[in-house]
Amino acid sequence: MAAKSKRAAKSAKKAGEAASSLRDNEYVQRLIEDDELRDNIREAVDAARDAYARIANGKGPAKAIMEDKKVHKDMRKAAESLREASDGLRGKQKKSRLGRIILVALLGAAIALIVSEDIRKAVLDKLFGAEEEFEYSSTTSQTPQTASTQS
Protein backbone atom coordinates (compact mmCIF):
# COMPACT_ATOMS: atom_id res chain seq x y z
CA MET A 1 0.00 0.00 0.00
CA ALA A 2 2.81 2.37 0.71
CA ALA A 3 4.15 2.00 -2.84
CA LYS A 4 0.75 2.81 -4.31
CA SER A 5 0.36 5.90 -2.17
CA LYS A 6 3.86 7.07 -3.11
CA ARG A 7 3.01 6.66 -6.81
CA ALA A 8 -0.30 8.45 -6.31
CA ALA A 9 1.40 11.31 -4.51
CA LYS A 10 4.03 11.51 -7.24
CA SER A 11 1.33 11.54 -9.94
CA ALA A 12 -0.62 14.21 -8.08
CA LYS A 13 2.50 16.33 -7.78
CA LYS A 14 3.19 16.00 -11.53
CA ALA A 15 -0.42 16.87 -12.32
CA GLY A 16 -0.21 19.94 -10.11
CA GLU A 17 2.99 21.06 -11.82
CA ALA A 18 1.39 20.55 -15.24
CA ALA A 19 -1.66 22.56 -14.22
CA SER A 20 0.45 25.43 -12.93
CA SER A 21 2.55 25.48 -16.10
CA LEU A 22 -0.64 25.56 -18.19
CA ARG A 23 -1.91 28.46 -16.11
CA ASP A 24 1.20 30.43 -17.04
CA ASN A 25 1.15 29.48 -20.74
CA GLU A 26 0.24 32.46 -22.96
CA TYR A 27 -1.42 30.26 -25.60
CA VAL A 28 -3.72 28.66 -23.05
CA GLN A 29 -4.55 32.10 -21.69
CA ARG A 30 -5.47 33.34 -25.19
CA LEU A 31 -7.61 30.25 -25.73
CA ILE A 32 -9.42 30.86 -22.45
CA GLU A 33 -9.96 34.60 -22.98
CA ASP A 34 -10.58 34.91 -26.73
CA ASP A 35 -14.11 34.00 -27.81
CA GLU A 36 -13.32 34.51 -31.48
CA LEU A 37 -10.40 32.08 -31.28
CA ARG A 38 -12.60 29.40 -29.74
CA ASP A 39 -15.25 30.02 -32.41
CA ASN A 40 -12.65 29.64 -35.17
CA ILE A 41 -11.44 26.34 -33.73
CA ARG A 42 -15.02 25.12 -33.34
CA GLU A 43 -15.83 26.08 -36.97
CA ALA A 44 -12.70 24.32 -38.22
CA VAL A 45 -13.57 21.12 -36.36
CA ASP A 46 -17.19 21.19 -37.53
CA ALA A 47 -16.22 21.82 -41.17
CA ALA A 48 -13.59 19.06 -41.06
CA ARG A 49 -16.14 16.69 -39.52
CA ASP A 50 -18.65 17.50 -42.29
CA ALA A 51 -16.01 17.00 -44.98
CA TYR A 52 -14.98 13.66 -43.46
CA ALA A 53 -18.62 12.52 -43.30
CA ARG A 54 -19.08 13.30 -47.01
CA ILE A 55 -15.83 11.56 -47.93
CA ALA A 56 -16.71 8.45 -45.92
CA ASN A 57 -20.26 8.13 -47.26
CA GLY A 58 -19.44 5.24 -49.60
CA LYS A 59 -18.62 6.86 -52.95
CA GLY A 60 -14.96 6.45 -52.38
CA PRO A 61 -12.63 9.05 -50.95
CA ALA A 62 -10.82 9.85 -54.20
CA LYS A 63 -14.04 10.57 -56.06
CA ALA A 64 -15.47 12.61 -53.20
CA ILE A 65 -12.31 14.70 -52.85
CA MET A 66 -12.00 15.32 -56.59
CA GLU A 67 -15.63 15.92 -57.55
CA ASP A 68 -17.77 16.83 -54.53
CA LYS A 69 -18.19 20.61 -54.31
CA LYS A 70 -19.51 20.44 -50.74
CA VAL A 71 -16.34 18.64 -49.64
CA HIS A 72 -14.29 21.40 -51.28
CA LYS A 73 -16.37 24.05 -49.49
CA ASP A 74 -16.05 22.32 -46.11
CA MET A 75 -12.31 21.83 -46.51
CA ARG A 76 -11.82 25.47 -47.54
CA LYS A 77 -13.88 26.64 -44.56
CA ALA A 78 -11.85 24.41 -42.21
CA ALA A 79 -8.57 25.73 -43.61
CA GLU A 80 -9.68 29.38 -43.30
CA SER A 81 -10.87 28.86 -39.73
CA LEU A 82 -7.62 27.13 -38.79
CA ARG A 83 -5.61 29.96 -40.36
CA GLU A 84 -7.60 32.55 -38.40
CA ALA A 85 -7.20 30.49 -35.21
CA SER A 86 -3.45 30.18 -35.67
CA ASP A 87 -3.17 33.91 -36.32
CA GLY A 88 -5.17 34.53 -33.16
CA LEU A 89 -2.91 32.24 -31.14
CA ARG A 90 0.19 33.98 -32.44
CA GLY A 91 -1.33 37.35 -31.65
CA LYS A 92 -1.64 38.59 -35.21
CA GLN A 93 -4.43 41.04 -35.79
CA LYS A 94 -6.84 40.61 -38.65
CA LYS A 95 -5.96 42.84 -41.55
CA SER A 96 -8.73 45.16 -42.45
CA ARG A 97 -9.83 44.90 -46.04
CA LEU A 98 -11.67 48.18 -45.82
CA GLY A 99 -8.58 50.18 -46.77
CA ARG A 100 -7.98 48.01 -49.82
CA ILE A 101 -11.62 48.31 -50.88
CA ILE A 102 -11.53 52.10 -50.55
CA LEU A 103 -8.30 52.27 -52.57
CA VAL A 104 -9.78 50.17 -55.39
CA ALA A 105 -12.95 52.29 -55.39
CA LEU A 106 -10.97 55.53 -55.62
CA LEU A 107 -8.82 54.19 -58.45
CA GLY A 108 -11.91 53.01 -60.30
CA ALA A 109 -13.58 56.40 -59.87
CA ALA A 110 -10.46 58.20 -61.10
CA ILE A 111 -10.23 55.99 -64.17
CA ALA A 112 -13.93 56.50 -64.88
CA LEU A 113 -13.51 60.29 -64.64
CA ILE A 114 -10.53 60.22 -66.97
CA VAL A 115 -12.14 57.99 -69.58
CA SER A 116 -15.76 59.17 -69.71
CA GLU A 117 -16.66 62.74 -70.61
CA ASP A 118 -20.28 62.19 -69.57
CA ILE A 119 -19.24 61.19 -66.07
CA ARG A 120 -16.93 64.20 -65.82
CA LYS A 121 -19.76 66.53 -66.83
CA ALA A 122 -22.14 64.90 -64.35
CA VAL A 123 -19.62 65.24 -61.50
CA LEU A 124 -18.87 68.88 -62.37
CA ASP A 125 -22.61 69.63 -62.55
CA LYS A 126 -23.09 68.08 -59.09
CA LEU A 127 -20.13 69.96 -57.62
CA PHE A 128 -20.57 73.39 -59.18
CA GLY A 129 -24.14 73.36 -60.44
CA ALA A 130 -25.37 72.92 -63.97
CA GLU A 131 -23.94 75.16 -66.62
CA GLU A 132 -26.39 77.59 -68.07
CA GLU A 133 -26.55 77.38 -71.81
CA PHE A 134 -27.04 80.76 -73.41
CA GLU A 135 -26.72 82.39 -76.79
CA TYR A 136 -24.42 85.32 -77.07
CA SER A 137 -25.67 88.32 -78.95
CA SER A 138 -23.45 91.32 -79.36
CA THR A 139 -24.86 94.73 -78.51
CA THR A 140 -22.39 96.38 -80.85
CA SER A 141 -23.44 94.54 -83.97
CA GLN A 142 -24.00 96.56 -87.07
CA THR A 143 -27.44 96.98 -88.53
CA PRO A 144 -28.00 95.65 -92.05
CA GLN A 145 -28.31 99.17 -93.47
CA THR A 146 -24.92 100.31 -92.25
CA ALA A 147 -23.29 97.14 -93.39
CA SER A 148 -24.51 97.62 -96.98
CA THR A 149 -23.50 101.29 -97.11
CA GLN A 150 -19.94 100.61 -96.07
CA SER A 151 -19.19 98.27 -98.94
RABELSUL-V711034 format. One record per residue. N is the residue number from 1. RES is the residue in one small letter. SS is DSSP state (a for helix, b for strand, c for the rest). PHI is phi in whole degrees, -180 to 180 (* if undefined). PSI is psi in whole degrees, -180 to 180 (NA if undefined). Layout:
BEGIN
N;RES;SS;PHI;PSI  N;RES;SS;PHI;PSI
END
This chain:
BEGIN
1;m;c;*;-33  2;a;a;-67;-35  3;a;a;-68;-38  4;k;a;-67;-40  5;s;a;-71;-33  6;k;a;-66;-42  7;r;a;-65;-40  8;a;a;-65;-41  9;a;a;-67;-40  10;k;a;-65;-42  11;s;a;-64;-42  12;a;a;-64;-39  13;k;a;-65;-44  14;k;a;-64;-40  15;a;a;-64;-40  16;g;a;-64;-41  17;e;a;-65;-41  18;a;a;-64;-42  19;a;a;-65;-41  20;s;a;-70;-34  21;s;a;-70;-34  22;l;a;-68;-36  23;r;a;-62;-32  24;d;a;-89;-8  25;n;c;-74;128  26;e;a;-68;-33  27;y;a;-68;-41  28;v;a;-65;-39  29;q;a;-62;-43  30;r;a;-63;-41  31;l;a;-64;-37  32;i;a;-72;-41  33;e;a;-88;-27  34;d;c;-96;108  35;d;a;-65;-40  36;e;a;-64;-38  37;l;a;-63;-46  38;r;a;-64;-39  39;d;a;-64;-41  40;n;a;-63;-42  41;i;a;-66;-42  42;r;a;-63;-44  43;e;a;-62;-41  44;a;a;-63;-44  45;v;a;-66;-44  46;d;a;-63;-44  47;a;a;-66;-40  48;a;a;-66;-38  49;r;a;-64;-43  50;d;a;-64;-43  51;a;a;-63;-43  52;y;a;-63;-41  53;a;a;-62;-39  54;r;a;-72;-35  55;i;a;-70;-37  56;a;c;-90;16  57;n;c;-82;-1  58;g;c;115;-13  59;k;c;-72;-25  60;g;c;110;133  61;p;a;-65;-37  62;a;a;-64;-45  63;k;a;-66;-42  64;a;a;-65;-41  65;i;a;-69;-37  66;m;a;-80;-34  67;e;a;-115;-23  68;d;c;-82;114  69;k;a;-67;-33  70;k;a;-68;-35  71;v;a;-64;-43  72;h;a;-59;-45  73;k;a;-64;-44  74;d;a;-65;-40  75;m;a;-68;-39  76;r;a;-65;-43  77;k;a;-64;-41  78;a;a;-64;-43  79;a;a;-65;-42  80;e;a;-65;-41  81;s;a;-66;-40  82;l;a;-66;-38  83;r;a;-64;-45  84;e;a;-65;-38  85;a;a;-66;-42  86;s;a;-68;-37  87;d;a;-64;-39  88;g;a;-65;-39  89;l;a;-66;-38  90;r;a;-79;-10  91;g;c;91;11  92;k;c;-76;141  93;q;c;-88;150  94;k;c;-68;134  95;k;c;-77;134  96;s;c;-80;131  97;r;c;-91;-5  98;l;a;-62;-42  99;g;a;-62;-41  100;r;a;-67;-39  101;i;a;-65;-42  102;i;a;-64;-41  103;l;a;-62;-45  104;v;a;-65;-40  105;a;a;-64;-43  106;l;a;-65;-42  107;l;a;-64;-42  108;g;a;-63;-42  109;a;a;-65;-41  110;a;a;-64;-43  111;i;a;-64;-41  112;a;a;-63;-40  113;l;a;-66;-37  114;i;a;-70;-41  115;v;a;-82;-41  116;s;c;-105;121  117;e;a;-71;-35  118;d;a;-63;-42  119;i;a;-67;-41  120;r;a;-59;-46  121;k;a;-62;-41  122;a;a;-64;-42  123;v;a;-66;-44  124;l;a;-64;-38  125;d;a;-64;-39  126;k;a;-70;-39  127;l;a;-75;-47  128;f;a;-113;3  129;g;c;89;158  130;a;c;-69;144  131;e;c;-73;143  132;e;c;-93;123  133;e;c;-82;132  134;f;c;-147;159  135;e;c;-101;136  136;y;c;-93;127  137;s;c;-126;129  138;s;c;-80;138  139;t;c;-86;-9  140;t;c;-105;18  141;s;c;-72;152  142;q;c;-83;149  143;t;c;-79;157  144;p;a;-60;-30  145;q;a;-69;-44  146;t;a;-72;-29  147;a;a;-69;-36  148;s;a;-78;-27  149;t;a;-78;-24  150;q;a;-78;-26  151;s;c;-85;NA
END
